[in-house]
């Protein structure tokens, strides 16, 4: 059993080799967990020399809720620059897609989770309210991870020569018999239905 409070905290945050710098616990806002990677200082991509520290940039990310509270992860991203006047490499800000992909507002694990929730039919608004954020970052994250899933899902869809789009009347609903239409997307060459939506 771990008893070192720092280590216990890091295990709870569960992001591997990161140190927990601190936690902001303010009433009415998400818990803010500050982290910093423990990775070694990288060498310069341009000249291979040793980089110098150039401070930190704080990046706020929506993370998974913990203990019933929304959580914001504040990543203290380290910045580096090459001291050589003959080197053309620009300043470097560290990246780690295990924490979050570049320019994402949600952590990697939160992005995957919201995509699963959307796949189960939950609305973006509902998921966003559970995470303590607005609809937009959830929407952007589902687009991103959804596209990655489709690209990886080559067995189910495979190479397609010709796509067919068909819209037909499924049924008439209610007292006024409103028309309910179905749109289907089909691989014409193989007669394979990719999916359809009803409206
Ligand atoms: Zn350099």
py3Dmol code that shows the C-alpha trace and the ligand (Angstrom):
import py3Dmol

protein = """\
ATOM      1  CA  UNK A   1       0.000   0.000   0.000  1.00  0.00           C
ATOM      2  CA  UNK A   2       1.340   3.425  -0.947  1.00  0.00           C
ATOM      3  CA  UNK A   3       1.621   5.889   1.940  1.00  0.00           C
ATOM      4  CA  UNK A   4       3.792   8.635   0.466  1.00  0.00           C
ATOM      5  CA  UNK A   5       1.166  11.381  -0.031  1.00  0.00           C
ATOM      6  CA  UNK A   6       2.798  12.702  -3.217  1.00  0.00           C
ATOM      7  CA  UNK A   7       2.887   9.229  -4.747  1.00  0.00           C
ATOM      8  CA  UNK A   8      -0.690   8.492  -3.637  1.00  0.00           C
ATOM      9  CA  UNK A   9      -1.799  11.701  -5.330  1.00  0.00           C
ATOM     10  CA  UNK A  10       0.023  10.768  -8.547  1.00  0.00           C
ATOM     11  CA  UNK A  11      -1.539   7.302  -8.542  1.00  0.00           C
ATOM     12  CA  UNK A  12      -4.989   8.856  -8.211  1.00  0.00           C
ATOM     13  CA  UNK A  13      -4.335  11.201 -11.117  1.00  0.00           C
ATOM     14  CA  UNK A  14      -3.212   8.160 -13.106  1.00  0.00           C
ATOM     15  CA  UNK A  15      -1.230   9.778 -15.904  1.00  0.00           C
ATOM     16  CA  UNK A  16       1.984   7.824 -15.577  1.00  0.00           C
ATOM     17  CA  UNK A  17       5.192   9.746 -15.219  1.00  0.00           C
ATOM     18  CA  UNK A  18       3.871  13.117 -14.143  1.00  0.00           C
ATOM     19  CA  UNK A  19       4.223  14.944 -10.859  1.00  0.00           C
ATOM     20  CA  UNK A  20       1.215  16.585  -9.258  1.00  0.00           C
ATOM     21  CA  UNK A  21       2.272  20.160  -8.585  1.00  0.00           C
ATOM     22  CA  UNK A  22      -0.817  21.182  -6.648  1.00  0.00           C
ATOM     23  CA  UNK A  23      -4.618  21.251  -6.526  1.00  0.00           C
ATOM     24  CA  UNK A  24      -6.946  24.285  -6.509  1.00  0.00           C
ATOM     25  CA  UNK A  25     -10.145  23.510  -4.638  1.00  0.00           C
ATOM     26  CA  UNK A  26     -12.408  26.532  -5.104  1.00  0.00           C
ATOM     27  CA  UNK A  27     -16.148  26.399  -4.455  1.00  0.00           C
ATOM     28  CA  UNK A  28     -18.411  26.241  -7.489  1.00  0.00           C
ATOM     29  CA  UNK A  29     -15.722  25.545 -10.098  1.00  0.00           C
ATOM     30  CA  UNK A  30     -14.043  22.321 -11.234  1.00  0.00           C
ATOM     31  CA  UNK A  31     -11.207  20.931  -9.143  1.00  0.00           C
ATOM     32  CA  UNK A  32      -7.967  22.115 -10.790  1.00  0.00           C
ATOM     33  CA  UNK A  33      -5.177  19.544 -10.729  1.00  0.00           C
ATOM     34  CA  UNK A  34      -1.787  20.971 -11.723  1.00  0.00           C
ATOM     35  CA  UNK A  35       0.674  18.536 -13.287  1.00  0.00           C
ATOM     36  CA  UNK A  36       4.147  18.570 -14.841  1.00  0.00           C
ATOM     37  CA  UNK A  37       5.816  15.810 -16.850  1.00  0.00           C
ATOM     38  CA  UNK A  38       8.886  14.151 -15.403  1.00  0.00           C
ATOM     39  CA  UNK A  39      10.492  13.407 -18.784  1.00  0.00           C
ATOM     40  CA  UNK A  40      14.157  14.177 -19.311  1.00  0.00           C
ATOM     41  CA  UNK A  41      15.209  17.390 -21.006  1.00  0.00           C
ATOM     42  CA  UNK A  42      15.218  16.783 -24.778  1.00  0.00           C
ATOM     43  CA  UNK A  43      18.085  17.546 -27.130  1.00  0.00           C
ATOM     44  CA  UNK A  44      17.748  20.123 -29.889  1.00  0.00           C
ATOM     45  CA  UNK A  45      16.170  18.770 -33.086  1.00  0.00           C
ATOM     46  CA  UNK A  46      18.257  21.211 -35.095  1.00  0.00           C
ATOM     47  CA  UNK A  47      21.815  20.724 -33.840  1.00  0.00           C
ATOM     48  CA  UNK A  48      21.519  17.890 -31.304  1.00  0.00           C
ATOM     49  CA  UNK A  49      22.865  20.134 -28.537  1.00  0.00           C
ATOM     50  CA  UNK A  50      21.451  20.577 -25.059  1.00  0.00           C
ATOM     51  CA  UNK A  51      18.364  22.790 -24.847  1.00  0.00           C
ATOM     52  CA  UNK A  52      17.934  25.499 -22.254  1.00  0.00           C
ATOM     53  CA  UNK A  53      14.819  25.903 -20.186  1.00  0.00           C
ATOM     54  CA  UNK A  54      12.533  28.705 -21.360  1.00  0.00           C
ATOM     55  CA  UNK A  55       9.911  28.625 -18.624  1.00  0.00           C
ATOM     56  CA  UNK A  56       6.476  27.058 -18.687  1.00  0.00           C
ATOM     57  CA  UNK A  57       3.176  27.530 -20.432  1.00  0.00           C
ATOM     58  CA  UNK A  58       0.032  26.619 -18.495  1.00  0.00           C
ATOM     59  CA  UNK A  59      -2.533  24.733 -20.573  1.00  0.00           C
ATOM     60  CA  UNK A  60      -5.987  24.082 -19.113  1.00  0.00           C
ATOM     61  CA  UNK A  61      -7.672  20.836 -20.146  1.00  0.00           C
ATOM     62  CA  UNK A  62     -11.063  19.337 -19.355  1.00  0.00           C
ATOM     63  CA  UNK A  63     -10.472  15.993 -17.667  1.00  0.00           C
ATOM     64  CA  UNK A  64     -12.689  13.177 -16.417  1.00  0.00           C
ATOM     65  CA  UNK A  65     -14.711  13.894 -13.279  1.00  0.00           C
ATOM     66  CA  UNK A  66     -13.227  12.550 -10.032  1.00  0.00           C
ATOM     67  CA  UNK A  67     -15.078  11.733  -6.834  1.00  0.00           C
ATOM     68  CA  UNK A  68     -18.250  13.261  -8.252  1.00  0.00           C
ATOM     69  CA  UNK A  69     -16.669  16.591  -9.203  1.00  0.00           C
ATOM     70  CA  UNK A  70     -15.670  17.991 -12.601  1.00  0.00           C
ATOM     71  CA  UNK A  71     -11.903  18.254 -12.982  1.00  0.00           C
ATOM     72  CA  UNK A  72      -9.664  20.571 -14.942  1.00  0.00           C
ATOM     73  CA  UNK A  73      -6.121  19.431 -15.583  1.00  0.00           C
ATOM     74  CA  UNK A  74      -3.641  22.312 -15.649  1.00  0.00           C
ATOM     75  CA  UNK A  75      -0.605  21.071 -17.539  1.00  0.00           C
ATOM     76  CA  UNK A  76       2.563  23.027 -16.781  1.00  0.00           C
ATOM     77  CA  UNK A  77       4.134  22.516 -20.195  1.00  0.00           C
ATOM     78  CA  UNK A  78       7.870  23.070 -20.134  1.00  0.00           C
ATOM     79  CA  UNK A  79       9.412  25.186 -22.879  1.00  0.00           C
ATOM     80  CA  UNK A  80      12.905  24.913 -24.263  1.00  0.00           C
ATOM     81  CA  UNK A  81      15.143  26.858 -26.598  1.00  0.00           C
ATOM     82  CA  UNK A  82      18.466  26.191 -28.220  1.00  0.00           C
ATOM     83  CA  UNK A  83      21.289  28.435 -26.915  1.00  0.00           C
ATOM     84  CA  UNK A  84      23.367  28.109 -30.086  1.00  0.00           C
ATOM     85  CA  UNK A  85      23.413  31.268 -32.204  1.00  0.00           C
ATOM     86  CA  UNK A  86      24.175  29.130 -35.266  1.00  0.00           C
ATOM     87  CA  UNK A  87      21.137  26.880 -34.823  1.00  0.00           C
ATOM     88  CA  UNK A  88      17.920  27.717 -36.652  1.00  0.00           C
ATOM     89  CA  UNK A  89      15.600  25.598 -34.457  1.00  0.00           C
ATOM     90  CA  UNK A  90      12.861  27.640 -32.807  1.00  0.00           C
ATOM     91  CA  UNK A  91      11.600  27.341 -29.231  1.00  0.00           C
ATOM     92  CA  UNK A  92       9.983  24.022 -28.288  1.00  0.00           C
ATOM     93  CA  UNK A  93       6.942  23.424 -26.077  1.00  0.00           C
ATOM     94  CA  UNK A  94       6.682  19.860 -24.831  1.00  0.00           C
ATOM     95  CA  UNK A  95       3.986  17.556 -26.127  1.00  0.00           C
ATOM     96  CA  UNK A  96       2.579  14.284 -24.890  1.00  0.00           C
ATOM     97  CA  UNK A  97      -0.400  12.749 -26.692  1.00  0.00           C
ATOM     98  CA  UNK A  98      -0.937  10.410 -23.724  1.00  0.00           C
ATOM     99  CA  UNK A  99      -2.017  13.504 -21.770  1.00  0.00           C
ATOM    100  CA  UNK A 100      -3.703  15.397 -24.627  1.00  0.00           C
ATOM    101  CA  UNK A 101      -3.236  15.781 -28.385  1.00  0.00           C
ATOM    102  CA  UNK A 102      -1.948  19.171 -29.577  1.00  0.00           C
ATOM    103  CA  UNK A 103      -4.575  21.946 -29.594  1.00  0.00           C
ATOM    104  CA  UNK A 104      -7.166  19.762 -27.850  1.00  0.00           C
ATOM    105  CA  UNK A 105      -9.285  21.173 -25.038  1.00  0.00           C
ATOM    106  CA  UNK A 106      -9.992  17.751 -23.511  1.00  0.00           C
ATOM    107  CA  UNK A 107      -7.447  15.291 -22.141  1.00  0.00           C
ATOM    108  CA  UNK A 108      -6.926  12.130 -24.166  1.00  0.00           C
ATOM    109  CA  UNK A 109      -8.873  10.005 -21.692  1.00  0.00           C
ATOM    110  CA  UNK A 110     -11.724  12.538 -21.507  1.00  0.00           C
ATOM    111  CA  UNK A 111     -11.847  12.748 -25.324  1.00  0.00           C
ATOM    112  CA  UNK A 112     -12.115   8.981 -25.648  1.00  0.00           C
ATOM    113  CA  UNK A 113     -14.747   8.849 -22.940  1.00  0.00           C
ATOM    114  CA  UNK A 114     -16.973  11.511 -24.524  1.00  0.00           C
ATOM    115  CA  UNK A 115     -16.716   9.713 -27.872  1.00  0.00           C
ATOM    116  CA  UNK A 116     -17.929   6.477 -26.234  1.00  0.00           C
ATOM    117  CA  UNK A 117     -20.756   8.378 -24.553  1.00  0.00           C
ATOM    118  CA  UNK A 118     -21.792   9.934 -27.868  1.00  0.00           C
ATOM    119  CA  UNK A 119     -21.687   6.457 -29.440  1.00  0.00           C
ATOM    120  CA  UNK A 120     -24.172   5.301 -26.804  1.00  0.00           C
ATOM    121  CA  UNK A 121     -26.548   8.065 -27.797  1.00  0.00           C
ATOM    122  CA  UNK A 122     -25.960  10.583 -24.975  1.00  0.00           C
ATOM    123  CA  UNK A 123     -26.299  14.213 -26.009  1.00  0.00           C
ATOM    124  CA  UNK A 124     -23.222  16.459 -26.123  1.00  0.00           C
ATOM    125  CA  UNK A 125     -24.923  18.896 -23.734  1.00  0.00           C
ATOM    126  CA  UNK A 126     -25.486  16.190 -21.142  1.00  0.00           C
ATOM    127  CA  UNK A 127     -21.890  14.935 -21.379  1.00  0.00           C
ATOM    128  CA  UNK A 128     -20.524  18.516 -21.318  1.00  0.00           C
ATOM    129  CA  UNK A 129     -22.466  19.308 -18.147  1.00  0.00           C
ATOM    130  CA  UNK A 130     -21.016  16.206 -16.454  1.00  0.00           C
ATOM    131  CA  UNK A 131     -17.520  17.394 -17.396  1.00  0.00           C
ATOM    132  CA  UNK A 132     -18.232  20.987 -16.326  1.00  0.00           C
ATOM    133  CA  UNK A 133     -17.488  22.454 -19.753  1.00  0.00           C
ATOM    134  CA  UNK A 134     -19.415  23.848 -22.719  1.00  0.00           C
ATOM    135  CA  UNK A 135     -20.772  21.953 -25.724  1.00  0.00           C
ATOM    136  CA  UNK A 136     -18.052  23.105 -28.162  1.00  0.00           C
ATOM    137  CA  UNK A 137     -14.978  21.268 -26.842  1.00  0.00           C
ATOM    138  CA  UNK A 138     -17.027  18.074 -26.489  1.00  0.00           C
ATOM    139  CA  UNK A 139     -18.194  18.386 -30.086  1.00  0.00           C
ATOM    140  CA  UNK A 140     -14.642  19.031 -31.342  1.00  0.00           C
ATOM    141  CA  UNK A 141     -13.256  16.107 -29.388  1.00  0.00           C
ATOM    142  CA  UNK A 142     -15.903  13.647 -30.620  1.00  0.00           C
ATOM    143  CA  UNK A 143     -15.143  14.749 -34.200  1.00  0.00           C
ATOM    144  CA  UNK A 144     -11.457  14.150 -33.663  1.00  0.00           C
ATOM    145  CA  UNK A 145     -11.671  10.766 -31.933  1.00  0.00           C
ATOM    146  CA  UNK A 146     -14.569   9.641 -34.127  1.00  0.00           C
ATOM    147  CA  UNK A 147     -12.470  10.263 -37.241  1.00  0.00           C
ATOM    148  CA  UNK A 148      -9.547   8.375 -35.702  1.00  0.00           C
ATOM    149  CA  UNK A 149     -11.856   5.424 -34.965  1.00  0.00           C
ATOM    150  CA  UNK A 150     -13.189   5.395 -38.520  1.00  0.00           C
ATOM    151  CA  UNK A 151      -9.655   5.478 -39.935  1.00  0.00           C
ATOM    152  CA  UNK A 152      -8.639   2.565 -37.701  1.00  0.00           C
ATOM    153  CA  UNK A 153     -11.795   0.597 -38.504  1.00  0.00           C
ATOM    154  CA  UNK A 154     -10.562  -0.767 -41.841  1.00  0.00           C
ATOM    155  CA  UNK A 155     -11.928  -4.285 -41.315  1.00  0.00           C
ATOM    156  CA  UNK A 156     -15.543  -3.232 -41.133  1.00  0.00           C
ATOM    157  CA  UNK A 157     -15.578  -0.728 -43.987  1.00  0.00           C
ATOM    158  CA  UNK A 158     -12.446  -1.463 -46.024  1.00  0.00           C
ATOM    159  CA  UNK A 159     -11.738   0.068 -49.439  1.00  0.00           C
ATOM    160  CA  UNK A 160     -14.836   1.347 -51.113  1.00  0.00           C
ATOM    161  CA  UNK A 161     -15.179   1.906 -54.868  1.00  0.00           C
ATOM    162  CA  UNK A 162     -18.605   3.532 -54.981  1.00  0.00           C
ATOM    163  CA  UNK A 163     -20.866   4.964 -52.310  1.00  0.00           C
ATOM    164  CA  UNK A 164     -24.622   5.100 -52.667  1.00  0.00           C
ATOM    165  CA  UNK A 165     -26.902   7.431 -50.767  1.00  0.00           C
ATOM    166  CA  UNK A 166     -30.560   6.579 -50.560  1.00  0.00           C
ATOM    167  CA  UNK A 167     -33.446   8.267 -48.847  1.00  0.00           C
ATOM    168  CA  UNK A 168     -36.755   6.516 -48.465  1.00  0.00           C
ATOM    169  CA  UNK A 169     -39.999   6.737 -46.534  1.00  0.00           C
ATOM    170  CA  UNK A 170     -39.827   4.391 -43.514  1.00  0.00           C
ATOM    171  CA  UNK A 171     -43.231   4.950 -41.971  1.00  0.00           C
ATOM    172  CA  UNK A 172     -45.855   7.575 -41.148  1.00  0.00           C
ATOM    173  CA  UNK A 173     -46.030   8.476 -37.490  1.00  0.00           C
ATOM    174  CA  UNK A 174     -48.585  10.006 -35.162  1.00  0.00           C
ATOM    175  CA  UNK A 175     -52.095  11.187 -35.605  1.00  0.00           C
ATOM    176  CA  UNK A 176     -51.167  13.357 -38.571  1.00  0.00           C
ATOM    177  CA  UNK A 177     -49.118  10.586 -40.145  1.00  0.00           C
ATOM    178  CA  UNK A 178     -45.952  12.693 -40.512  1.00  0.00           C
ATOM    179  CA  UNK A 179     -43.523  11.117 -42.911  1.00  0.00           C
ATOM    180  CA  UNK A 180     -40.415   9.591 -41.282  1.00  0.00           C
ATOM    181  CA  UNK A 181     -37.511   9.310 -43.712  1.00  0.00           C
ATOM    182  CA  UNK A 182     -34.471   7.072 -43.545  1.00  0.00           C
ATOM    183  CA  UNK A 183     -31.149   8.002 -45.158  1.00  0.00           C
ATOM    184  CA  UNK A 184     -28.844   5.049 -45.877  1.00  0.00           C
ATOM    185  CA  UNK A 185     -25.208   4.999 -46.987  1.00  0.00           C
ATOM    186  CA  UNK A 186     -24.246   1.855 -48.901  1.00  0.00           C
ATOM    187  CA  UNK A 187     -21.121   0.436 -50.536  1.00  0.00           C
ATOM    188  CA  UNK A 188     -22.677  -0.237 -53.953  1.00  0.00           C
ATOM    189  CA  UNK A 189     -20.053  -2.688 -55.171  1.00  0.00           C
ATOM    190  CA  UNK A 190     -20.408  -4.976 -52.150  1.00  0.00           C
ATOM    191  CA  UNK A 191     -23.985  -4.231 -51.119  1.00  0.00           C
ATOM    192  CA  UNK A 192     -22.732  -3.330 -47.651  1.00  0.00           C
ATOM    193  CA  UNK A 193     -24.770  -0.963 -45.461  1.00  0.00           C
ATOM    194  CA  UNK A 194     -22.500   1.450 -43.564  1.00  0.00           C
ATOM    195  CA  UNK A 195     -25.220   3.146 -41.628  1.00  0.00           C
ATOM    196  CA  UNK A 196     -28.459   5.042 -41.733  1.00  0.00           C
ATOM    197  CA  UNK A 197     -30.231   7.770 -39.894  1.00  0.00           C
ATOM    198  CA  UNK A 198     -33.916   8.361 -39.295  1.00  0.00           C
ATOM    199  CA  UNK A 199     -35.670  11.714 -39.219  1.00  0.00           C
TER     200      UNK A 199
END
"""
ligand_1 = """\
1
ZN
Zn 20.046 23.718 -31.724
"""
view = py3Dmol.view(width=600, height=400)
view.addModel(protein, "pdb")
view.setStyle({"model": 0}, {"cartoon": {"style": "trace"}})
view.addModel(ligand_1, "xyz")
view.setStyle({"model": 1}, {"stick": {}})
view.zoomTo()
view.show()
